[in-house]
Amino acid sequence: MTFCSGHITNTMLEPDEYLHERIQTVMLEVMGVLYGNNITMVHMGAMMRLLGVPDAKAAQHDNEMLELDEKFGAMLRELNKSTPQEVPAGATIH
């Protein structure tokens, strides 16, 4: 990874590494939305299908559930501490 204006960019990652990191980010975002709406059990096969995994592969995980507990909520709060909720005055948005 490289740093650009204080932000991490993925220009130095291999395509597979970038894809893996992007999938993790999208999964975390989806689980954050579910948790924020009081949905605390995530069906892994469904999550995989949502992300475009072929049905045959996702079906192998249909009996797996992930519980989003208070530890998950605490992690989200910690991650969001550094995320401004408003655009600071004078900020340039690219």
BELHUDA-V348046 format. One record per pair of residues at least 12 apart in sequence whose ideal C-beta (glycine too) atoms are under 7 Angstrom apart, sorted by the first residue. I is the first residue (numbers start at 1). J is the second residue. If there is no record, write none. Layout:
# BELHUDA-V348046
I:J  I:J
This chain:
# BELHUDA-V348046
1:13  23:51  26:51  27:47  27:51  30:47  30:50  31:68  32:76  34:68  35:68  35:72  35:73  35:76  40:67  40:68  40:69  41:65  41:67  42:65  42:66  42:68  43:65  44:61  44:64  44:65  44:66  45:58  45:59  45:61  45:62  48:61
